[in-house]
Each structure stands twice: as structure tokens, then as C-alpha cells.
Amino acid sequence: MYDYSTLIGDVRRVVNDLGDTTVEITPSTSTASYYVQLRNEGDIHIPTDGFAIDNVPVSPSGYELIGNIIKNDTLIPQGSVVSAEYTYYAYSDELIIEFIGDAVHNLVEAIFTYDFEFGEFPSTGGVFPSDVVPSGVSYNEETWTEQDIDQNLEALFVYGAAMNLMVGKIVEAGDDAIYIKDGDTVIDTAKSSKEKSRGYEVIYKKWEELLEIVRINRFSGVTMY
């Protein structure tokens, strides 16, 4: 059995989404409130003791994280010291696995006309037999396959997912690009878009190399469409 979700960390490394950790401290809240808004957005992870009021950690069961807003179960008094330590990523695990699935289905399977069984249920009616999954081992039935996935295929799926993620970033950066000249000062955010484009080119070149390796080693003689 192979679980495609094990590739999430590899995709993060390729697109350089390794997570940034920060600590935000409000020395004295201006008003009483249930809510604390964090400065950063993205896929946010707060450790067990990461959120505290007046230097007393709040149990994760005592608050809810909604986007980049912490909703505390009890009212935070005015004048409280509020601190939050957290790590944030550009992409959530769920989004990355979705892009891995897209790479499997819409890139690799489409090229080789071969089914790698991403997200397909086992023939045992949704329950893995004990000889496939040992007792006590968890699995994600939405990302499993019984296909033999070697390292070259893993890398092909990883770079395919990374390539599609980068396309989204390039489009986003291009849409947001501005060029402003005020005297001797120039602001050109289009440079960010160009840098992302270069990053995409590197990933795409690697994906093409892996595609040829997989074709030769596993699909020799198969016509690529």
C-alpha cells in the first residue's frame, strides 16, 4: 500500500513552503473581546502552549482558530497581555494533496494512459485487510493506492504538484503587480512575478527530466500524448 499524502513534505520543500514561526504579543488589550486577530494569514498552526493570556497558556480546547483569528471561549478582559506563537504556511496540507491528485490524474495518467488509483477505495469495500495495514497503523483511504510507486514516480508527482502550485503563484503575482515612480523612488512588484516565473522554469525542467526517466524505466515503448 502506498499513501500519496507522504509526498506533502516533499512538495513543500520544492516550492519552499517550509513554514515561518513567529510570536505576537499585545502588551495591553485596548478593549475586552473574545477575538484576537493574527497579523499573518495562511495555513496557521498553534502549538499546545502557543496561545496565552496574562502569561497563562490557554488549552487548545478553550479557543477556536478561524483563519487568522483566534476566538477565545471566554471574554478577554481589557488590559490583558495576549501572546500567540504560531507557524504559518502558504499552503494547507489539504490543498497540497489536492494538487498531488491533479498531478497524478491530469498530468501523469493523462500522458501514459495508466491508472495509479489515487483516491480509489479498496476492493474490500472500504476496509483494508489486516495483511495490508498492520494493526494500529492509520491510513487515509482517500489517498491510498496498491500500485507500486517507485522513487522516480514519487518525484514526478511531487514536481507536477509543485509546478501547478507555482502557476497559481505566478498568476497571483502578475495580477497584483504594480509599477510606481515617485521622483527617484521606484516600486516594481512585477519583479516578484518574474522571480516566481524563474522558479517555475526550474521546476518544469526537472519535471521534464523525470518524465523521460519514468517513460524509459517504466513505460518503455509507450507513446506519450
C-alpha positions in Angstrom: 0.0 0.0 0.0 1.2 3.5 -0.8 -0.1 6.7 0.7 0.2 9.8 -1.5 -0.1 12.1 1.5 3.5 11.1 2.4 4.6 13.4 -0.5 3.2 16.6 1.1 6.5 17.5 2.8 8.5 17.0 -0.4 6.1 19.3 -2.3 6.6 21.9 0.5 10.4 21.7 0.1 10.3 22.1 -3.7 8.1 25.2 -3.5 10.0 26.5 -0.4 6.9 26.5 1.8 8.7 25.3 4.9 6.8 27.5 7.4 7.7 30.6 9.3 7.4 30.7 13.1 6.6 34.0 14.8 5.4 35.3 18.2 3.0 38.2 18.5 2.5 40.0 21.8 -0.2 42.6 22.7 1.1 44.2 26.0 -2.3 45.5 26.9 -5.6 44.9 25.0 -7.5 48.2 24.4 -10.9 46.6 24.8 -12.5 43.5 26.2 -13.0 40.9 23.4 -13.4 37.3 22.5 -11.2 37.7 19.4 -7.5 38.1 18.6 -6.5 38.7 15.0 -3.1 37.5 14.0 -1.0 39.6 11.6 -0.2 36.7 9.2 -2.5 34.7 7.0 -2.2 31.2 5.5 -2.3 27.7 7.0 -1.7 28.5 10.7 -0.6 26.0 13.4 -0.5 27.0 17.1 1.3 24.6 19.4 -0.3 23.3 22.6 1.0 26.2 24.8 1.2 28.7 22.0 -1.7 31.0 23.0 -1.6 32.7 26.4 -3.5 35.4 28.3 -1.6 37.2 31.0 1.2 34.6 30.6 -1.2 31.7 31.4 -1.4 29.2 28.4 -4.9 28.6 27.1 -5.8 25.0 26.4 -6.4 24.3 22.7 -9.9 23.2 23.7 -10.5 26.7 25.1 -10.3 28.5 21.8 -11.0 28.1 18.1 -8.8 29.2 15.2 -10.8 30.6 12.3 -8.5 31.6 9.5 -6.1 34.0 11.2 -8.5 34.9 14.0 -8.4 33.2 17.5 -11.9 33.1 19.1 -11.5 32.5 22.8 -14.3 30.8 24.7 -14.2 33.4 27.5 -14.1 37.1 27.3 -10.5 38.5 27.3 -10.5 41.5 29.8 -9.3 44.9 28.7 -5.7 45.5 29.6 -4.7 41.8 29.3 -1.4 40.7 27.9 -2.1 38.4 25.0 0.6 36.3 23.2 0.5 33.9 20.3 3.3 31.7 19.0 2.5 30.0 15.7 3.8 28.7 12.4 2.2 29.6 9.2 2.4 28.1 5.7 1.3 29.4 2.3 -0.4 26.1 1.5 -2.5 23.8 3.7 -1.9 20.0 3.6 -5.4 19.6 2.1 -4.6 21.9 -0.8 -1.2 20.2 -1.5 -2.8 16.8 -1.6 -5.4 18.1 -4.0 -2.6 19.3 -6.3 -0.8 16.0 -5.9 -4.0 14.3 -7.1 -4.3 16.8 -10.0 -0.7 15.9 -11.0 -1.4 12.2 -10.8 -4.7 12.3 -12.8 -4.3 15.3 -15.2 -0.6 15.1 -15.9 1.0 11.6 -15.5 -2.1 9.4 -16.0 -3.1 11.5 -19.0 0.3 11.2 -20.6 0.7 7.4 -20.1 -3.0 6.4 -20.0 -2.4 4.5 -16.8 -4.4 4.4 -13.6 -2.4 5.0 -10.4 -5.5 4.6 -8.3 -5.3 7.9 -6.5 -8.3 8.3 -4.2 -9.8 4.9 -5.1 -11.3 2.7 -2.4 -10.0 -0.9 -2.0 -11.9 -3.9 -3.3 -12.7 -4.9 0.2 -15.5 -2.4 0.5 -13.5 0.5 2.1 -11.8 -1.7 4.7 -8.1 -2.7 4.4 -7.4 -6.3 5.2 -5.1 -6.8 8.2 -2.3 -8.2 6.0 -2.2 -4.9 4.1 -2.4 -2.5 7.0 -1.0 -3.7 10.3 -3.0 -3.2 13.5 -2.6 0.3 15.0 -1.4 1.9 11.7 -3.6 4.7 10.4 -4.4 5.4 6.8 -6.1 7.9 4.6 -8.5 6.0 2.4 -8.7 9.0 0.0 -5.0 9.0 -0.9 -4.1 5.3 -0.9 -3.1 3.0 -3.8 -1.9 -0.6 -4.1 0.2 0.4 -7.1 4.0 0.1 -6.9 5.2 3.7 -6.7 9.0 4.0 -7.0 11.2 7.0 -6.3 11.1 8.3 -9.8 7.3 8.3 -9.8 7.2 9.9 -6.4 9.4 12.7 -7.7 7.3 13.1 -10.8 4.1 13.5 -8.8 5.9 15.9 -6.4 7.3 18.2 -9.2 4.0 18.0 -11.1 2.1 19.3 -8.0 4.8 21.9 -7.3 4.6 23.1 -11.0 0.8 23.6 -10.8 1.2 25.4 -7.4 3.8 27.8 -8.9 1.5 28.6 -11.9 -1.1 29.9 -9.4 1.5 32.0 -7.6 2.7 33.5 -10.9 -0.8 34.4 -12.0 -1.5 35.9 -8.5 1.8 37.9 -8.5 1.1 39.1 -12.1 -2.4 40.2 -11.2 -1.1 42.2 -8.2 1.9 43.7 -9.9 2.3 47.5 -9.7 4.9 50.0 -11.1 5.1 53.3 -9.4 7.7 56.1 -9.9 7.7 59.0 -7.5 10.7 61.1 -8.1 13.8 58.9 -7.7 11.8 56.2 -5.9 10.5 53.2 -8.0 8.3 50.4 -6.7 8.1 47.5 -9.1 6.4 44.4 -7.7 6.4 42.8 -11.1 9.9 41.7 -10.2 8.3 39.2 -7.7 6.3 37.8 -10.6 9.5 37.4 -12.7 11.3 35.6 -9.8 8.4 33.2 -9.5 8.5 32.6 -13.2 12.1 31.6 -13.0 11.3 29.3 -10.1 8.6 27.7 -12.3 11.1 27.2 -15.1 13.5 25.3 -12.9 10.7 23.1 -11.6 9.3 22.5 -15.1 12.8 21.5 -16.4 13.2 19.0 -13.6 9.7 17.6 -14.2 10.5 17.0 -17.9 13.7 15.2 -16.9 11.8 12.9 -14.5 9.1 12.3 -17.1 11.6 11.0 -19.6 13.2 8.8 -16.8 9.8 7.3 -15.9 9.0 6.7 -19.6 12.2 4.8 -20.2 12.2 2.8 -17.0 8.5 2.0 -16.6 6.7 2.8 -19.8 9.3 2.0 -22.5 7.7 1.9 -25.9 4.6 3.8 -24.7 3.6 6.7 -26.8 3.3 9.9 -24.7 0.3 12.1 -25.5 
